């Protein structure tokens, strides 16, 4: 059973939606955590987060201003750290398309800086957050996250005798996160018209809490090199619109640069190295650093069929308009009324 009491934990991008929720869960579940370092380049978000989690009430917490592009700052921040959660990223597809090198610097070079700092500091475990857009990417954001995933998986090959494990969690759109569709539609519904990119569009759906549970699972169970993928439902973008603003008109505005009609988390090519672990899938390295038979036995894993793929448009599990309304109330706006 996972016990993080007495551990020192650092979250890059820690002032974001994931970081705040993960911080809340850490402080609730592991009140004896030794140190919890919130690493982020946004000074204002540090100030705002400290209002919710003051160090006077939570003596383990540290607010560390820094950028993953700055390897020296990372190395200083990683001193004495046991576990690193890498959540820092440029994530908005259209902004990345317009500012490509800025996305590359943060998402790829920043990932390599995290790896180098973790190796130098003898960190025990690094879990990197990925995205469904990293599977068969068609936009720059997805391509940079795919490159980041590859870096973290391959980092296990250069750890030498260190006990460190690098793993990745990959999941879909997060309900209520900054820039996501649900809060956007909630703001737009007062206008009586919602912009819909394409009426056929689908997305995977996960809550922040379930995303955090994936990270806890990776900390507890990763052997090194896995890309963990959750089994989660999909939704139709039109159903989200109907759930939030049933009377509003839909204005079809077209797919933005770099967007897909449906998202994919496991491609057909990935199927050769993908195992079903029950609650999650794990895409393993082609050449794992561990004994595969022992891994399969330990997790009672079963190989997915050759040609298997995991696509939001062909999922077997779907959110309904009614279930989406409940999720909006539960995860986005507790005062929501359709």
N, C-alpha and C positions, 0 to 999 in steps of 0.2 A: 504493500500500500504506500502511495506517495506521501512523503513527509518532507516538507520544505522548511520546517522549523530549524533554526540554526544555520540556514543557507544564506548566501549573499547572491541576490538576483539583480540583473540589469535588463531594462527594456529599452531598446532603441526605438525612436518614434513614440516614446512612452506617454506623450501628452495627447495622442490621438484617441479615436473612439475605442480601439482595441485596448490600448495601454491603460486607459482609465478604468475600463471594465475589469481587465486582468488585475490591476492594482487592487481594486475593491475586493475581488475574490481572494487574492493572496492574503490581504490583511484580515479578512474574515476567517479564512480556513487555517492560516498558519500565523497566529498572533506572535509567535516567538521567532519569526523570520529575522535573521541577523541584520540584513541590510537590503533595501529595495531602492535601486538607483533608477531614476527616471531621466533618461538621456534624450534630449530633443533640442533642435536648433531654435525653436520658437519661444522667445522670452515671454511673450504675452500669454501663451498657453501654459507655460510653467506657473506664472502668477495666478492664472485662473484655477489651475488644478490644485495649487497649494491652498486655495480657499476651501476646497472640498476635503483635501487630505493634508492638513497642517502638520508640520514636523513636531509641533508641540504636543499633539495628540498621538502621532505615530512616529516615535523616535527613530525607527529603522529607516524611514524614508529620506532620500536625498534627491535634490533637484539639480541636475547636472546639464548645463547649457553646452551643447556641442553638436557638431555635424558629422555624419558618417563619412563625409568626404575628407575629413581631417584625421588622418591615421594617428598622429601624435596625440590628439585629444582622446581618441578612442583608447589608445594604450594606457593613458593615465586613468581613464574611467574604469577600465577592466581590471585594475590592480585589486587582487583579493576577491574577485567575483567567481562564483561557482557555476552559475547558470545564466546564459544570455538568450533573450528572446529578441529576435531581429524583426521589428515591425516597421522600421523607417523606410519610406519609399515615396517616390512621385507616382501617383496612381491614377490621375485623371487622363483618360485616353486622348481627348482632343488637345489638352495642354501639352502632352508629351509629343504629339504629332507636330505641333508648332514650335516646340523647344526641344528638339531631339537630343542634343548633346547634354543638356541639363539633366534629362532623364537617364542617359547613359552614365553620367558622373555619379548620380545618387544611387541608382538601382544596380549597376554592375560594379563600378569602381568602389562604391560604398560597401557592397557585399564583400569584395576582396579585402577591403580594409578591416571589416569585422572579423573575417577569417584569420588574417594575420595577427590582429590584436588578441584574439582568443587563443591562438596557438602560443603566442609569447607569454600570455598571462596564465597558462595552464588551467584554463576554464574546463569544467567537467562536461558540460553539455551546451550545445547551441541549437536552438530551434528557430528556423527562418520561416516567416509567413510568405506564402505564394498566392497565386490567383488562378481561377479557371482560364483566364486569358493567356496563361503561359503554355497551355496545351494547343499545339498547332496555331501559333500566333499569326495574326494578320495585321496587328498594330505594333507600334514601337514599344509601348508599355508592356504588352505581352511578351515581346521578344526580349526585352531587358530582364523581365522576371524569369523567363526560361533560362537565360544566361546565368542569372543569379542562382536558380535552382541547381544548374549544372555545377557551378562553383562550390556550392555547399555540399553536394553529393561527393564531388571529387576531393574535397578537403579531407575526407576520411583516409585518403590514400597517402597523405603527406604528414600525418600526425605523429609518425614514428612510434615511440614507446609511450606517448602520452595517453591518458585514459579518456580523452575528450571524444565526444560523439557529436557529429553534425547530422541533423535531419531537417526535413521540410514538411510543413503542412500546407495543403492546397485546398482552398474551398471557394464557394461562389459568392454572389452578392450578399452583403451583410445588412440585415434589416436595421434601418435607423442610423447607419454610419454616415459620416460627413459626405455629402454629395450624392447619396443614394436616392433611389426613385421615390420611396415612400414619403420622406419629408418634403421632397420636391413637389409631389402631387398635392400634399396637404396645403402647401403654400399657394399653389396654383388654383385650387378648386374654387376659391372665392371669385375668381375671374369668370367662372362658368365654362371654361374651355381648357382642356388638357392637351399639351403637345405629345403626340405619339409618334415615335420614329417609324415603326412599321407594325401593322396589326398582327402580324404572324410572330413577332419577337417573343422569345422565352428566355428565362434566366433561372439558374439554380438559386435556392434561398436558404440562408442560415442565420441564426441569431448570433449576436456578439457572445452571449454566454456559451453557446455550443461551439463557437470558434475557440473560445478560451479552453473549453474541455478538451478539444483536440490537442492544444498545446500541452496541457497537463498530461494527456495520454502519451504524447511524444517524449516529454521529459522522463516519464516513468518507464516507457516500454521500448523506446528506440534502441536499436543495436548499432546504428550508424549507416547513413546513406539512403534511408527510406524517404519516399515522398508519400505522405499519408493523405488519403482522399476520403471525405465522409460520404455516407449514403444519405442524401438529403432530397427533399422534394423540389420540383420546378414550379414556376408560375408563368402564366401568360401575362404580358404587359397590359393587355386590354382588361384582364380580370383585376389587376391591381387598380386600374383606373376606375372600373365599375365599383370596386369595393370601397374606394375612398370618396369618389364623387359620382354617384350613380346618375345624377341629372346632368352632369357636365357633357358638353360636346367634345368629340375627339377630333383634333386637328393633326392630320398626318403630315409630318415635317420631313420625313426621310431619314435614313440611317446616317449618322454622323461619320466623319472620317475615322477609319480604324475600327468601327463597330461590326460585330457579327450578328446575324439573325438569331442563331442559337449558340450557346456556350458549350464547350467540351472540357471535361476534366481528365479523362483518360482517352487517349487516341487508340486507334486500332494497332498502331505500331507499338504502343506501350503494353499491349495485352500480353506480349511474350514474357514480360517481366513483372506482371501484376498478380498479386495474391489477395484473396478475399479473407479478411481477418474477422469477419462478423459485422461489427459496427462500422468498420472502415475498410477501405482497400489500401494496399501498400504497393507502390511501384518501387521495386528493388533495383539496385545497380545491376548492370549486366554481369559484373564480376564483384559480388559482395565481399566485404572484408571478413565476413563470418561464415560459419558452416550453415549452408542453406537447409540441410536436413534437420539440424537442430532448431533452426528458426521456425520451420514449418511445424515441427512437433511441439515447440513451446507455445505457439499461438493457435494451434489447431487450424492452420491456414490451408486453404484450397486454391489451386491454380484456376484463374478465370479462363474461359474457353478462348481458343485462338480466334482472333478477329473481334473479340469483345471491345466495345467502346462505350463511353459514358457521356451522353449528350443531353442537354437540357430539353431539347425538342422531342426526344424519343425516350424520355424517362418514364418509368412505370408508376411513379409517385408524384401526385400533383396537389398543389394548394387549390382550394375552391374560393369563390368570392367570399363566402361566409368565414372560412378559416382565415383568409387574409384580413378580414375586418378584425377578427379576434387578435391576430398577430400585431396589427397596427396599434390596437389598444394596449396590448401587453408590452410591446417593445419600442414603440415610437411615441405615441401620445395617449396617456391614460385617460384623457378627457374626450377622446375621439368619439364622435357620433356620425354615422353615415347619413 
